[in-house]
């Protein structure tokens, strides 16, 4: 007598004696614990869909129902394989795929780790800090380029080349966060001037390269510059700076102090400026530099450039010149107020002055519109705000044409100098209303930071998130394990 087939007690029934379980049989075979797991996952998934604001995504609930309950799609076929090798290999593949999917969603919607590669925010954040960046604070972005190699930002590891597909490219959409960018926040964002990149020379940025060498030279295919490519917003390099001006603010910098709408702002305690100082004694040792908090890469000895013609000038500036014409060591370094106080306690500091070099001022933003502006005396400059309308003339075009063309998707917009008329989307325009909010970002290492003073505003769609914690930090001037900065592990990144 032939036995009646019985459906196995799992979410993925298998055929037995050519009998395929019906829908009702599959439902009856599911254990209560499986229903509970599905219910929890479904609630989390639907909450995420509601946050996403795209209800068509809820259709994927059908897939989850099949994975947990009905099992029509044989995703776990390998568990029934007679080959131990197949079960072992596919077990690892299954675990890796699930881990990558989990990490992908965490990095995309919750937060991600980032490394501080430069000294622009020292001493608030240090070169070698690895940060946990909270993407939920300002609201995570839906990716512009959803198809990309896992855990790679814009370049494939080892092989090089793009780590993402240009299509599909989704429009900007940000989920709701629990706070907004505030003045003084440290913010991670995609580099606005990184929309176009010369692959073999990415520092300085493409637009500064064009200013220095000419657009034709940079785009000529010269191996020095390499291939010139376009990058979508979410694939541009990540920068971290301090937000010093919000949408609608008018920023002015005078003597290094920031004024917003005419009101002087408090200087961050860790803000640095370049100083030139003299030590009347032996040159500073590595131990001295470590005690003062000065990185080796940040300090330079000025003396080798001094010649006899400079001696009188040094004396007039207050530096010591010995009777024999020799000059005690003179250094140039970025210093905070507390570092200057430490220098003064040494007893061998003979003189210190703030550096007034104007190097690089010709590359300030906006090009040509800020004649006479310097990195220490800058503006006034109004920061665009969503919904705000400006009159279009030669002056406002110089200041905001990049915003209109590059960030607000009017690439053919131009200004006719002969008629003093702006054209947007082929039509003459006397006014323009901004579609996004913008921010003005600066580094705390004020004289050594390439920031909004050089490349302009940060659009809202470039904002990535807010640093919360230093996960770990490594001093590049020391070897492992002595390079671990133990006092910075899990330190608040916003203090």
C-alpha positions as CSV (number, residue, x, y, z in Angstrom):
1,X,0.0,0.0,0.0
2,X,1.4,3.3,-1.1
3,X,1.9,5.9,1.7
4,X,0.3,9.4,1.3
5,X,3.0,12.0,0.8
6,X,3.5,14.3,3.8
7,X,4.8,17.9,3.4
8,X,8.0,18.5,5.4
9,X,7.8,20.9,8.3
10,X,9.8,23.8,6.9
11,X,9.1,26.9,4.9
12,X,10.6,25.4,1.8
13,X,8.8,22.1,1.0
14,X,10.5,19.8,-1.4
15,X,8.9,17.5,-4.0
16,X,8.5,13.9,-2.9
17,X,7.5,11.1,-5.2
18,X,6.7,13.7,-7.9
19,X,4.2,15.4,-5.5
20,X,4.6,19.2,-5.2
21,X,2.9,20.6,-2.1
22,X,0.0,22.9,-2.8
23,X,-0.2,26.4,-1.4
24,X,-2.3,25.3,1.5
25,X,0.0,22.5,2.3
26,X,3.0,24.8,2.3
27,X,1.1,27.2,4.7
28,X,0.2,24.3,7.1
29,X,3.8,23.1,7.1
30,X,5.2,26.3,8.4
31,X,6.3,26.3,12.0
32,X,4.9,29.0,14.4
33,X,8.4,30.3,15.0
34,X,8.8,30.9,11.2
35,X,5.6,33.0,11.2
36,X,6.9,35.1,14.1
37,X,10.2,35.7,12.3
38,X,8.4,36.7,9.1
39,X,6.1,39.0,11.1
40,X,9.1,40.8,12.7
41,X,10.8,41.2,9.3
42,X,7.6,42.4,7.7
43,X,7.0,45.1,10.3
44,X,10.6,46.3,10.0
45,X,10.4,46.2,6.2
46,X,7.1,48.1,6.0
47,X,8.4,50.7,8.5
48,X,11.4,51.2,6.2
49,X,9.2,51.5,3.1
50,X,7.1,54.2,4.9
51,X,10.4,56.1,5.7
52,X,11.5,55.6,2.2
53,X,8.2,57.1,0.9
54,X,8.1,54.8,-2.1
55,X,5.2,52.4,-1.5
56,X,5.8,50.5,-4.7
57,X,8.8,49.0,-2.9
58,X,6.3,47.2,-0.7
59,X,5.8,44.7,-3.5
60,X,9.0,43.1,-2.3
61,X,7.0,41.9,0.7
62,X,5.8,39.1,-1.6
63,X,9.4,38.0,-2.0
64,X,9.9,38.0,1.8
65,X,6.7,36.0,2.2
66,X,8.0,33.4,-0.2
67,X,11.4,33.3,1.5
68,X,10.0,32.8,5.0
69,X,6.7,31.0,4.3
70,X,5.9,29.4,1.0
71,X,9.3,28.6,-0.4
72,X,8.4,28.5,-4.1
73,X,11.8,30.0,-5.0
74,X,14.4,27.3,-4.1
75,X,16.9,29.6,-2.5
76,X,18.1,26.9,-0.1
77,X,18.4,24.1,-2.7
78,X,22.0,23.5,-1.7
79,X,21.0,22.4,1.8
80,X,19.5,19.2,0.3
81,X,22.6,18.5,-1.9
82,X,24.2,15.1,-1.4
83,X,27.6,16.7,-1.9
84,X,29.3,17.9,1.3
85,X,31.5,20.2,-0.8
86,X,28.5,21.9,-2.3
87,X,26.8,22.4,1.1
88,X,30.0,23.8,2.6
89,X,30.8,26.2,-0.3
90,X,27.2,27.4,-0.7
91,X,26.9,27.8,3.1
92,X,29.8,30.3,2.9
93,X,28.3,32.0,-0.1
94,X,25.0,32.3,1.6
95,X,26.5,33.8,4.7
96,X,28.6,36.3,2.7
97,X,25.7,37.4,0.6
98,X,23.5,38.0,3.6
99,X,26.4,39.9,5.4
100,X,27.0,42.1,2.3
101,X,23.3,42.9,2.0
102,X,23.1,43.8,5.8
103,X,26.3,45.9,5.5
104,X,25.0,47.6,2.4
105,X,21.7,48.7,4.1
106,X,23.5,49.8,7.3
107,X,26.1,51.9,5.3
108,X,23.4,53.3,3.0
109,X,20.7,54.2,5.6
110,X,22.3,54.2,9.1
111,X,25.9,55.1,9.0
112,X,29.4,54.4,7.7
113,X,33.0,54.6,8.6
114,X,35.3,57.2,7.0
115,X,38.9,58.1,7.3
116,X,40.3,61.6,7.8
117,X,43.1,61.8,5.1
118,X,44.2,65.5,5.6
119,X,44.8,68.0,8.3
120,X,42.1,70.5,7.3
121,X,40.2,70.0,10.6
122,X,43.1,69.6,12.9
123,X,43.0,69.7,15.9
124,X,39.3,68.9,16.1
125,X,39.8,65.8,14.0
126,X,43.3,64.3,13.3
127,X,44.8,62.8,10.2
128,X,44.4,59.1,10.7
129,X,41.1,59.2,12.5
130,X,38.5,56.7,11.5
131,X,35.1,58.1,12.0
132,X,31.6,56.6,12.4
133,X,29.4,58.9,10.4
134,X,25.7,59.1,11.3
135,X,23.6,59.3,8.1
136,X,20.3,59.2,9.9
137,X,20.9,62.6,11.6
138,X,20.3,64.7,8.4
139,X,18.4,61.9,6.7
140,X,20.1,59.3,4.4
141,X,20.0,59.8,0.7
142,X,18.6,57.3,-1.7
143,X,21.7,56.4,-3.9
144,X,22.1,58.1,-7.3
145,X,23.9,55.0,-8.5
146,X,22.2,52.0,-7.0
147,X,24.3,49.4,-8.8
148,X,27.8,49.3,-7.6
149,X,30.5,47.0,-6.3
150,X,30.0,46.3,-2.6
151,X,32.0,48.5,-0.1
152,X,33.8,50.3,-3.0
153,X,33.2,54.1,-3.3
154,X,34.1,55.0,-6.9
155,X,37.1,52.9,-7.9
156,X,37.4,49.1,-8.1
157,X,39.9,47.6,-5.6
158,X,43.1,46.2,-7.1
159,X,42.0,46.4,-10.8
160,X,41.0,50.1,-10.8
161,X,38.2,51.5,-13.0
162,X,34.7,52.6,-12.0
163,X,33.1,50.6,-9.3
164,X,29.6,51.6,-10.3
165,X,27.2,51.6,-13.3
166,X,26.2,55.0,-14.7
167,X,22.7,53.7,-15.4
168,X,20.3,53.6,-13.8
169,X,20.9,57.0,-12.2
170,X,18.2,57.9,-9.7
171,X,17.2,61.6,-9.0
172,X,18.1,63.1,-5.6
173,X,15.8,62.1,-2.7
174,X,16.6,62.3,1.0
175,X,14.7,60.5,3.7
176,X,13.6,62.4,6.7
177,X,16.2,62.9,9.4
178,X,15.8,63.9,13.0
179,X,17.8,67.1,12.8
180,X,19.1,69.7,10.3
181,X,22.6,70.9,9.6
182,X,23.4,73.6,12.1
183,X,26.0,76.3,12.1
184,X,29.1,74.8,13.7
185,X,28.4,71.2,12.8
186,X,31.2,69.1,11.4
187,X,29.7,67.5,8.2
188,X,30.8,64.8,5.8
189,X,29.8,65.6,2.2
190,X,30.6,64.7,-1.4
191,X,33.2,67.2,-2.9
192,X,31.1,69.5,-5.1
193,X,34.0,70.3,-7.5
194,X,34.6,66.5,-7.9
195,X,31.9,66.3,-10.6
196,X,34.6,66.3,-13.2
197,X,37.9,64.5,-12.5
198,X,41.3,64.2,-14.3
199,X,42.1,60.7,-13.1
200,X,45.9,61.0,-13.0
201,X,45.9,64.4,-11.2
202,X,43.0,64.8,-8.7
203,X,44.7,67.3,-6.4
204,X,44.1,70.1,-7.1
205,X,40.6,69.6,-8.5
206,X,39.8,69.6,-12.2
207,X,38.6,73.3,-12.3
208,X,41.7,74.6,-10.6
209,X,43.8,72.5,-13.0
210,X,42.0,74.3,-15.9
211,X,42.8,77.7,-14.3
212,X,46.4,76.8,-14.0
213,X,47.1,74.8,-17.3
214,X,44.1,75.7,-19.5
215,X,41.0,73.6,-20.2
216,X,42.3,72.4,-23.6
217,X,45.6,71.1,-22.0
218,X,43.7,69.2,-19.2
219,X,41.3,67.7,-21.7
220,X,44.0,66.9,-24.4
221,X,44.6,63.3,-23.3
222,X,48.0,64.2,-21.9
223,X,49.1,61.3,-19.6
224,X,50.0,63.8,-17.0
225,X,46.3,64.5,-16.4
226,X,44.9,61.2,-17.7
227,X,41.3,60.5,-18.7
228,X,38.8,63.2,-17.7
229,X,35.5,61.6,-16.4
230,X,32.2,62.8,-14.8
231,X,31.1,61.4,-11.5
232,X,27.6,61.3,-10.1
233,X,27.0,63.1,-6.8
234,X,27.2,60.0,-4.5
235,X,30.4,58.8,-6.2
236,X,32.3,62.1,-5.6
237,X,35.1,62.1,-3.1
238,X,34.1,62.4,0.6
239,X,35.2,65.6,2.4
240,X,34.7,66.6,6.0
241,X,34.6,70.3,7.1
242,X,32.8,72.5,9.6
243,X,29.6,74.3,8.5
244,X,30.1,78.0,9.1
245,X,27.2,79.5,7.1
246,X,23.7,78.2,6.5
247,X,21.3,78.8,3.6
248,X,20.3,82.5,3.5
249,X,23.3,83.6,5.6
250,X,25.7,86.3,4.4
251,X,29.2,85.4,5.3
252,X,32.2,87.8,5.7
253,X,35.7,87.0,7.0
254,X,37.8,89.8,8.5
255,X,41.2,89.1,9.9
256,X,40.4,85.4,10.1
257,X,37.2,86.1,12.1
258,X,33.9,85.0,10.7
259,X,30.9,87.3,10.6
260,X,27.4,86.0,9.8
261,X,24.9,88.7,8.8
262,X,27.3,91.2,10.5
263,X,27.6,89.3,13.8
264,X,31.0,88.0,14.8
265,X,31.0,84.2,15.4
266,X,32.8,82.4,18.2
267,X,36.2,81.0,17.1
268,X,36.4,77.2,17.6
269,X,38.8,76.4,20.4
270,X,40.8,74.1,18.1
271,X,41.0,76.6,15.2
272,X,44.5,76.9,13.8
273,X,46.3,79.7,11.9
274,X,49.8,79.7,10.4
275,X,52.4,81.3,12.6
276,X,56.1,82.0,12.2
277,X,58.1,81.7,15.5
278,X,61.7,81.6,16.6
279,X,63.4,79.4,19.2
280,X,66.6,80.7,20.8
281,X,68.4,77.4,21.3
282,X,68.6,74.0,19.8
283,X,66.2,73.0,17.0
284,X,63.0,71.4,18.0
285,X,63.2,67.7,18.4
286,X,60.5,65.0,17.7
287,X,59.9,64.9,21.4
288,X,59.4,68.7,21.5
289,X,57.0,68.5,18.5
290,X,55.0,65.8,20.1
291,X,54.7,67.7,23.4
292,X,53.5,70.8,21.4
293,X,51.1,68.7,19.3
294,X,52.7,69.7,16.0
295,X,52.8,67.0,13.3
296,X,56.1,66.6,11.5
297,X,54.5,67.3,8.1
298,X,53.0,70.6,9.4
299,X,56.2,72.3,10.5
300,X,58.9,73.8,8.2
301,X,62.2,75.4,9.1
302,X,62.4,78.9,7.6
303,X,66.1,79.5,8.1
304,X,67.4,77.7,4.9
305,X,65.6,80.3,2.8
306,X,67.1,83.3,4.6
307,X,69.8,85.3,2.9
308,X,71.7,88.4,3.9
309,X,69.0,90.6,2.3
310,X,66.5,89.2,4.8
311,X,68.5,90.0,7.9
312,X,67.4,93.6,8.3
313,X,63.8,92.6,7.6
314,X,63.9,90.0,10.3
315,X,65.2,92.4,12.8
316,X,62.5,94.9,12.0
317,X,59.9,92.2,12.5
318,X,61.3,91.5,15.9
319,X,63.2,88.3,15.3
320,X,66.6,87.8,16.9
321,X,69.7,88.1,14.8
322,X,73.0,87.3,16.7
323,X,76.0,89.6,16.6
324,X,77.8,87.2,14.2
325,X,74.9,87.5,11.8
326,X,73.5,84.0,12.5
327,X,69.8,83.5,13.1
328,X,68.4,81.1,15.7
329,X,65.9,78.6,14.3
330,X,62.7,80.1,12.8
331,X,59.7,77.8,12.1
332,X,56.5,78.0,10.3
333,X,53.5,75.9,11.5
334,X,49.8,76.0,12.1
335,X,49.0,76.6,15.8
336,X,46.0,76.8,18.1
337,X,45.7,79.3,21.0
338,X,46.6,76.5,23.4
339,X,49.7,75.5,21.4
340,X,50.9,79.1,21.4
341,X,50.4,79.1,25.2
342,X,52.5,76.0,25.5
343,X,55.3,77.5,23.3
344,X,55.4,80.6,25.6
345,X,55.9,78.4,28.7
346,X,59.1,76.9,27.2
347,X,61.2,80.0,28.0
348,X,63.2,79.9,24.7
349,X,60.5,81.5,22.4
350,X,62.0,84.8,21.2
351,X,59.3,85.9,18.9
352,X,56.0,84.8,17.2
353,X,53.9,86.4,14.5
354,X,50.8,85.5,12.4
355,X,51.7,84.7,8.8
356,X,50.2,87.0,6.2
357,X,51.1,85.1,3.1
358,X,48.6,85.6,0.2
359,X,49.6,82.4,-1.6
360,X,46.7,80.8,-3.4
361,X,44.4,83.8,-3.2
362,X,44.1,83.9,-7.0
363,X,42.1,80.7,-6.8
364,X,39.5,81.9,-4.4
365,X,35.8,81.4,-5.2
366,X,34.2,83.0,-7.1
367,X,36.9,83.5,-9.7
368,X,37.1,87.2,-10.6
369,X,34.1,88.3,-8.5
370,X,36.1,88.6,-5.3
371,X,38.8,91.0,-6.4
372,X,40.9,91.9,-3.4
373,X,39.5,89.0,-1.3
374,X,42.0,86.8,0.6
375,X,41.5,83.7,2.7
376,X,41.6,85.9,5.8
377,X,39.5,88.8,4.5
378,X,36.7,87.3,2.4
379,X,33.3,88.4,1.3
380,X,30.6,89.4,1.9
381,X,29.0,86.5,0.1
382,X,25.3,85.4,0.3
383,X,24.7,81.7,0.6
384,X,21.8,80.5,-1.6
385,X,18.6,79.2,0.0
386,X,15.8,77.0,-1.4
387,X,13.0,79.2,-2.7
388,X,15.0,82.4,-2.6
389,X,15.1,84.6,-5.8
390,X,18.0,86.7,-7.0
391,X,18.3,89.2,-9.8
392,X,20.5,88.0,-12.6
393,X,23.3,90.5,-13.6
394,X,27.0,90.3,-14.3
395,X,27.9,90.3,-10.5
396,X,25.4,87.6,-9.4
397,X,26.2,85.5,-12.5
398,X,29.9,85.4,-11.5
399,X,28.9,84.3,-8.0
400,X,26.1,81.8,-8.7
401,X,26.5,80.5,-12.3
402,X,28.2,77.4,-11.1
403,X,25.3,76.7,-8.8
404,X,22.7,77.3,-11.6
405,X,24.6,75.3,-14.2
406,X,26.3,72.4,-12.3
407,X,24.1,71.8,-9.3
408,X,20.6,72.8,-10.4
409,X,20.8,71.1,-13.8
410,X,20.9,74.0,-16.2
411,X,24.1,73.1,-18.1
412,X,23.4,75.3,-21.1
413,X,22.8,78.5,-19.0
414,X,25.0,81.4,-19.9
415,X,25.4,85.1,-19.6
416,X,25.6,87.3,-22.7
417,X,28.1,90.1,-21.9
418,X,27.1,92.2,-24.9
419,X,23.5,92.4,-23.9
420,X,24.0,91.9,-20.1
421,X,21.4,89.1,-20.3
422,X,21.3,85.7,-18.7
423,X,19.9,82.7,-20.6
424,X,18.5,79.7,-18.8
425,X,17.2,76.7,-20.8
426,X,17.5,78.8,-23.9
427,X,15.3,81.6,-22.6
428,X,16.3,85.1,-21.3
429,X,16.0,85.4,-17.6
430,X,16.2,88.4,-15.3
431,X,15.7,86.4,-12.1
432,X,16.5,83.0,-10.7
433,X,14.9,81.0,-7.9
434,X,17.0,78.4,-6.2
435,X,15.8,74.8,-6.0
436,X,18.1,73.6,-3.2
437,X,19.7,74.8,0.0
438,X,23.4,75.4,0.1
439,X,26.1,75.6,2.8
440,X,29.5,77.2,3.3
441,X,32.1,74.8,4.8
442,X,35.5,75.6,6.2
443,X,38.3,73.7,7.9
444,X,39.5,74.6,11.4
445,X,43.1,74.6,10.1
446,X,42.1,77.9,8.5
447,X,45.3,78.7,6.5
448,X,45.7,75.1,5.2
449,X,42.2,74.1,4.2
450,X,40.9,74.0,0.7
451,X,37.3,74.7,1.4
452,X,34.3,76.8,0.3
453,X,36.6,79.8,0.0
454,X,38.2,78.0,-2.9
455,X,35.5,75.9,-4.5
456,X,32.2,77.4,-3.4
457,X,29.0,76.2,-1.8
458,X,28.0,72.7,-0.8
459,X,24.5,71.7,-2.2
460,X,22.1,69.9,0.1
461,X,22.2,66.8,-2.1
462,X,25.9,66.5,-1.5
463,X,25.5,66.1,2.3
464,X,26.4,62.6,3.6
465,X,26.1,62.8,7.3
466,X,27.4,63.9,10.7
467,X,30.5,62.4,12.4
468,X,29.6,61.0,15.8
469,X,32.6,58.9,17.1
470,X,36.3,58.3,16.4
471,X,36.4,54.5,16.1
472,X,40.2,54.4,16.1
473,X,43.0,56.7,15.2
474,X,46.5,56.0,13.8
475,X,49.5,58.5,13.9
476,X,51.2,58.2,10.5
477,X,54.5,59.5,12.0
478,X,54.9,56.4,14.2
479,X,55.0,52.6,13.7
480,X,52.6,50.0,14.9
481,X,51.5,49.5,17.6
482,X,52.9,52.8,18.9
483,X,50.9,54.6,16.3
484,X,47.6,53.9,17.9
485,X,46.2,56.9,19.6
486,X,44.5,55.1,22.5
487,X,43.0,58.4,24.0
488,X,41.0,58.9,20.8
489,X,39.2,55.5,20.6
490,X,35.4,56.1,20.7
491,X,36.0,59.8,21.4
492,X,33.1,62.1,20.6
493,X,33.9,63.4,17.0
494,X,31.8,66.6,17.5
495,X,33.6,68.0,20.6
